[in-house]
Amino acid sequence: MVKGYKIEDKYIVLEDEDFQAVSPEKSKILSILQFVKEEEVDPALFETPYFLEPQKNGEAAYKLLLKALMKTKMAGIGSFILRDSEILCMIRPYQDEILMVNRMRYPEEMRVYEDLKIPSGKAPKAEELKMAETLIKSLAETFDPSKYRDTYNEDLLKIIKQKAKGKIKKVKETKQPAGKATDLMAMLKASLESGKRKAG
């Protein structure tokens, strides 16, 4: 197995030394480049979060950075090299106890949405907007992530266990809703009425 890059009809084989020669000053050490307010960073740039722990003899510096970020309510933007790629990241306190690093996309990795079919029709009617706002407010509550579970994987595991016992579950056909725009008011009214009945 080798790594290579195709130029026209030829593959240029790359050695470990070639990757090391790209930016000798960069390393797997996470370097903080600047500090920002977390809300200034578009959440769409975030990828995967990881917890950070200090390396040996780095405990004091770790605690100092954690406390300083908490006190200033700021986050660090930095980078590090991982598997021959430079990773952009944000370092921030998590629950005021530990540092978390969020891998980030570079702006050029973001998909542009101009080519998507976004409706540019008429603005919603005042009555529709008021009803939608009422529905949103009626369903509003404090976010509690513990209420949500990955039921798909649980259901899939049940099917796997049934198949292991020789049982085959029949698939129920589900019809997709028609989703007509003209039905929106009726759907909003039905949702609100349903909510009132549950509350009653």
N, C-alpha and C positions, 0 to 999 in steps of 0.2 A: 504494500500500500504506500503510495506517495501522494504528495499534494502538488497540484499544478495549476497553471492558468493558460487558457486557450487564447492565442493570438493568431487570427486568420485560421490557417489549417494546422498550426503547430501547437503542441502543449509544452509550456516551459515548466520544467520540474523544479520545485522549490525545496530547499533544504532548511533545517532548523536555523542555520546561521543566517539565512536570508530574512527570516522573520525577526531575528534578534537585531539585524542591521537596520531595520526600518526606522526605529526611534530608540537608539541605545539609552537615551536619558529616561525613557518611560519604563515602568516595571509593573509587577503585580501589586505593588504597594499603592493603596488608595490615596490619591493626592487631592486635597480640597483646594479648589481654585478661587472660589468666592463664597460670600454668604448672602442669602436672599430671604425675603419674606415668603413663606410657603405658599400663600395665596396668590403670589405673582406667577407661579408656575402652573401652566395649563395641565390639569389632571390627565388629559389625553396623551401626554408624553410619558406617563408612568407605565412601567411593565411589571416586573416581579419584585416584591419586597423580601428582604432577608434581615434577620437579626444579626447584629455585630457583637463580637466579644473581643476584649483586648488581648493582644499577644503578651507573652511573658515579659514582665518588667514594664508593661505599658498601661498598667491599671490606673496610675495616677493621672496620666494624660487623658485616658478614656473618660474618667470621672469628671475631670476639668472641662472637657469638651461638652459632655452631657449637661452639666450644670450651667455652663455658659450659654448653650443653645436654649435651654429652658428659660433662663433669666432674660435673654434678649428676644425670645420668641422668633428666632431665626432658624434657617436650615442651611446646610453647606451643600454646594454643588461641586462635584469632583469627578475624577475619572480613574480607571485602572485597566490593566491589560488582562484579559481572560480568554484563553484558547485562541490566541492570535488575533483578537479583536479588542479595540479600545471601547470600553464601556463608560457611558455617561451615567452619572448617578446623583441622587440626593441623599444626604445624611441628615436625619432628624431624630429628636427624642420620641420614644414610644412609651406612652403611659407613665411618663416621668421616671422611668426605671432603667431603660436600656436604649442603646442607639440602634436605629433601623436604617438600612440602606435600601433605597428604591432604584432599581435599574430603570434607565430612561431611554426613550427613543431620541435620536437626533432629529431635528426638524425636517431634514430631507427624507427621513424614513416615514413621515406621516403621509397618509394617502390624501390627495386633494379631493374635495367633495364637489368641485365645480361640474364634474362630468356626471353627477348623479341627478336623477329626475326629482328635483325638489319642487313642490307646488308653488306657483306664483300667482294663484288665482285671487278671488275676492277675499277680503278680510272677513272673519266670522261675524255673524249677526250678534248684536248686543245680548239678545236673549240666550243664544247658544253659549256665548262666553260666560255669562253670569251663571248658567246652569253647570257648566264645566268647572267653574271656580267653586261652586257650592259642593259639587261631588268631591273635588280634591280636598277641600277643607274638612268635609265629613269623614274622609278616610285618613286624614293626617294624624300621625302620632309619633312619638319619639322612636327613633330607629333602634331596634334591638336585634343584632345579628344572630342571636341564639334561637330566634324564632324560625330561621331558615335552615333547611337541610337539603342535602343532595339526594333527593328521593329517586332520581333516575338510576343512580348506581345501586341503590338498595333494591329497587325493582328488578334490575338486571341480574343481580346476584341471586334473587329468588328464582328467576327463570333458569339460571345456570344450575342451581341445586336441584330443581325439578327435572331438568334434562339429564342430570347425573343419575337420577332415580328412574330414568326411562319415560318420564312424563313429558308430553309436548303440549304447551299451552297454545290455544287458538288465538290468533290476533284479531282483536275487535277493530272493525273499520270505523274511523272517525271522519266525519265530514267537516271540511273547513268552512268557517262562516263566510257568507257571501261578501260581507264587508262593504255594502253600498254606502256611499257618503250621505245619501238621503236618509238613511236609517239612524244617523248619529243622534238626532234629537230624541227619537224613541228610545234608543239605548241609554242615553243619559237619564231620561225620565224613569225608565225601568230600574236603573241602578239606584237612583235616589229613593224611589218608592220601596225597593228591597231593603235599603239601609234603614229607612224609617220603621219598617215592619220589625226588623231585627232589634232595633233600639227599643221599640215598644214592648 
